[in-house]
Amino acid sequence: MDLPRPESALIPRPRELRLRPGRFRLDATTRLRVTPGTEPAAALLRSYLAPATGLRLEHADDGTVVLVLDAASGLGEEGYGLTVDAHGVLLRAARPAGLLRGVQTIRQLLPHQVLSGRPQRTVRWELPAVDITDVPRHTWRGAMLDVARHFQPASYLRRYVDLLALHKLNVLQLHLTDDQGWRMPVAAYPRLTEVGGWRAESMAGPAGSDRFDGRPHGGSYTRAELAGLVVYAADRGVTVLPEIGMPGHVRAALAAHPELGNDPGRRLDVWTRWGVCENVLGVGENVLDFFRTVLDEVMDVFPSPYLHIGGDECPTAEWENSPAARARASREGLGGPRELHGWFLARIADHVLRAGRRPVAWAETGVTLPVECTVMSWREPAHAWAAARRGQDVVHADHRTTYLDYARGRGPLEPPAQPGPVVDLPTVYGLDLTPAESDPRLRARILGAQGQLWTEFVTTPEHIEYLSFPRLCALAERVWHPTADWRDFRARLAGHRLRLDALGVPHAAPPRPPARTAV
């Protein structure tokens, strides 16, 4: 069987690609010429290629694979140029991040066996002769992984980072806290993980079900694990964005610290159900100070310029029934307890801004979030455009096109029936980030888009990857390349699936998940 040529199966599609005659062969004599500032990209290229090829790719002043930073190239923060002919390879970029994107293109241009992580002694390691100039359409190209509902070890998060980097996705949002678990270590408050990190059992069906699995579930990360993940991801051009949700989705925190709630004398367990929990944070200064301390520790571990503070699905019944909350609303001049939601987020956003970071929050309705927040709009695209008109930066997260926990179609590995629609591959590829108005100011507010994988019904790495791919391939292309061509994408994806196979990614609903290999 004739295999697709790698250059005809690049995901995402480069902005400009021109094929040239000839091929460049990598062998034991191949050397890298590493110029100033390109050392991280050279190290990454070596680490990716060595396991399968056995090539050391050592530095030499006359090396035939050349990496260059050229600030005058006009390629921007993440763009790159790649030229391959029979005599050598030139990878150039204006910034180090661009070199990292080019390294991923080199990986994809090599035979797919290079991704297997195992020695391949019969493969000829050749690159096709090409001229590529490539610049991303959007700066935010992300994926969110919920590790609060079902915990995943740090070792797996590294694998997931590599899968994102292969597709030139550059943000991994970690959903670290929720009603069902708290995974972020906070030295000042160890009970958050000691108590909040564990639940007695998990609901075995959709929200409202009366079936439970009877098995305790939990886990948390160490500070060293998360700091190591941040470095590992940065080496691959991926920023790890932490999310600490509030003032709703906090049942795990309330189980550990009842004094944070609206009824401090009440004892709660870590929630074992799915859905929206009625318990929310109180609005006293002690609560704000507690979470300022939490966020200070989070920002000390995660250098991301952004910090996600949650913000959605916050029932207000507890505030409406609380004399202390009603009094707070009155003192602050609010129209009632319902307005405490925006008030609370504004106080937290102000703390994040004072620390030199930018707050991000979910937008589930048309209600205005604090203007300082970058808006992650998940319920209606109209909310995203409304936020952009208000002058807020926006990341598209529409559940109908980016929720990867929604079923891909029919099959035994699909999540249980739930209110969300089927989000198949063409639906994700149909993601539209173009505003109805031709206003360049509006376009400038759209940072990009992000796929979301909530894990109520997703417990294993294999299931995470089945639901992520190839849908993340489609999202990656739509936020990288300025034009859509479904037929062309589908043809290239057929060849790209060989790469997913080499990586052990269960992308096609196999009878049983294949063994995973190192990325």
Secondary structure, DSSP 8 states (H G I E B T S, - for coil): -----GGG--SS--SEEEEEEEEEE--TT--EEE-TT-HHHHHHHHHHHHHHH-----B-TT-SEEEEE-GGG--TTT-EEEEEETTEEEEEESSHHHHHHHHHHHHHHS-GGGGG-S--TT---EEEEEEEEE--S-SEEEEEEE-SSS---HHHHHHHHHHHHHTT--EEEEE-EETTEE----TT-THHHHTTTEES--BSSSTT---B----EE----HHHHHHHHHHHHTTT-EEEEEEEESSS-HHHHHH-GGGBSSTT-------S-S--S--B--SHHHHHHHHHHHHHHHHH---SEEEEE--S---HHHHT-HHHHHHHHHTT-SSGGGHHHHHHHHHHHHHHHTT-EEEEEE-SSS---TTSEEEE-S-HHHHHHHHHTT--EEE--HHHHBTTS--SSSTTS----SS----HHHHHT-----SS--HHHHHTEEEEEEEE--TT--SHHHHHHHHTTHHHHHHHHHHSSS--HHHHHHHHHHHHHHHHHHT--TT--SS-------
